[in-house]
Amino acid sequence: MEQLTDLFSGHGYGAEPAGGFQLLCACCSEGTVERERAVHAGTQRVFLAAPEEEARRLPPRWAGEASGPVGGGRRREGLEAVC
């Protein structure tokens, strides 16, 4: 997942695995919250913050960069807009 989030970040967009969200109270959300980024693996939902054209273009690039037994299984499916 880190490669996918780095790819989007490198283009000025955002990508965040759904498991990476943390609910915060109003006071904490206005301050600085530090926590270690969890390692996400396996099938999961990822929220993308990018124009639809870029959200469709970048994931296949990420999947195509994978090699070897671990990365070789990368794929994406089911892109839907959430407003």
C-alpha positions as a Markdown table, in Angstrom:
| # | Residue | x | y | z |
|---|---|---|---|---|
| 1 | Met | 0.0 | 0.0 | 0.0 |
| 2 | Glu | 2.9 | 2.4 | 0.7 |
| 3 | Gln | 3.8 | 2.4 | -3.0 |
| 4 | Leu | 0.3 | 3.3 | -4.0 |
| 5 | Thr | 0.0 | 6.1 | -1.5 |
| 6 | Asp | 3.5 | 7.4 | -2.5 |
| 7 | Leu | 2.5 | 7.3 | -6.2 |
| 8 | Phe | -0.6 | 9.5 | -5.5 |
| 9 | Ser | 1.3 | 11.8 | -3.2 |
| 10 | Gly | 4.1 | 12.2 | -5.8 |
| 11 | His | 1.4 | 13.6 | -8.1 |
| 12 | Gly | 0.0 | 15.9 | -5.5 |
| 13 | Tyr | -3.0 | 13.7 | -4.6 |
| 14 | Gly | -4.0 | 11.5 | -1.7 |
| 15 | Ala | -4.6 | 7.8 | -1.2 |
| 16 | Glu | -5.5 | 6.2 | 2.1 |
| 17 | Pro | -6.4 | 2.7 | 3.0 |
| 18 | Ala | -9.8 | 2.6 | 4.8 |
| 19 | Gly | -8.1 | 0.8 | 7.7 |
| 20 | Gly | -5.9 | 3.8 | 8.2 |
| 21 | Phe | -8.6 | 6.2 | 9.3 |
| 22 | Gln | -8.9 | 7.2 | 12.9 |
| 23 | Leu | -11.8 | 9.0 | 14.4 |
| 24 | Leu | -10.8 | 11.9 | 16.5 |
| 25 | Cys | -12.6 | 14.3 | 18.9 |
| 26 | Ala | -12.9 | 17.9 | 17.8 |
| 27 | Cys | -10.1 | 19.0 | 20.1 |
| 28 | Cys | -7.6 | 16.4 | 18.8 |
| 29 | Ser | -8.6 | 16.9 | 15.2 |
| 30 | Glu | -7.5 | 20.6 | 15.5 |
| 31 | Gly | -4.1 | 19.7 | 17.0 |
| 32 | Thr | -1.3 | 17.5 | 16.0 |
| 33 | Val | -1.8 | 13.7 | 16.3 |
| 34 | Glu | 1.2 | 11.5 | 16.0 |
| 35 | Arg | 1.0 | 7.8 | 15.4 |
| 36 | Glu | 2.9 | 5.3 | 13.4 |
| 37 | Arg | 1.5 | 4.3 | 10.0 |
| 38 | Ala | 0.1 | 0.8 | 10.1 |
| 39 | Val | 1.2 | -1.7 | 7.5 |
| 40 | His | -1.7 | -2.7 | 5.4 |
| 41 | Ala | -1.7 | -5.8 | 3.2 |
| 42 | Gly | -4.2 | -7.9 | 1.3 |
| 43 | Thr | -7.5 | -6.9 | -0.3 |
| 44 | Gln | -8.8 | -3.6 | 1.0 |
| 45 | Arg | -10.7 | -0.4 | 0.2 |
| 46 | Val | -8.6 | 2.6 | -0.6 |
| 47 | Phe | -9.9 | 6.2 | -0.6 |
| 48 | Leu | -8.4 | 8.3 | -3.4 |
| 49 | Ala | -8.3 | 12.1 | -3.4 |
| 50 | Ala | -7.7 | 12.9 | -7.1 |
| 51 | Pro | -9.6 | 14.0 | -10.2 |
| 52 | Glu | -11.4 | 10.9 | -11.6 |
| 53 | Glu | -9.2 | 10.8 | -14.7 |
| 54 | Glu | -6.1 | 10.5 | -12.5 |
| 55 | Ala | -7.8 | 8.1 | -10.1 |
| 56 | Arg | -8.3 | 5.8 | -13.1 |
| 57 | Arg | -4.8 | 6.3 | -14.6 |
| 58 | Leu | -2.5 | 5.9 | -11.6 |
| 59 | Pro | -3.6 | 2.5 | -10.0 |
| 60 | Pro | -2.9 | 0.5 | -13.2 |
| 61 | Arg | 0.6 | 2.1 | -13.2 |
| 62 | Trp | 1.0 | 0.9 | -9.6 |
| 63 | Ala | -0.1 | -2.6 | -10.4 |
| 64 | Gly | 2.2 | -2.7 | -13.5 |
| 65 | Glu | 5.2 | -1.8 | -11.3 |
| 66 | Ala | 4.8 | -4.9 | -9.2 |
| 67 | Ser | 7.2 | -7.7 | -9.6 |
| 68 | Gly | 8.0 | -10.9 | -7.8 |
| 69 | Pro | 5.8 | -13.2 | -5.7 |
| 70 | Val | 4.6 | -10.5 | -3.3 |
| 71 | Gly | 4.0 | -7.6 | -5.7 |
| 72 | Gly | 2.9 | -9.7 | -8.6 |
| 73 | Gly | -0.6 | -10.0 | -7.3 |
| 74 | Arg | -1.5 | -6.3 | -7.3 |
| 75 | Arg | -4.7 | -5.4 | -8.9 |
| 76 | Arg | -7.5 | -2.8 | -8.7 |
| 77 | Glu | -11.2 | -3.1 | -9.2 |
| 78 | Gly | -14.3 | -1.2 | -8.6 |
| 79 | Leu | -13.6 | 2.5 | -8.7 |
| 80 | Glu | -16.6 | 4.6 | -7.6 |
| 81 | Ala | -17.0 | 8.3 | -6.9 |
| 82 | Val | -17.9 | 9.4 | -3.4 |
| 83 | Cys | -19.0 | 12.9 | -2.9 |
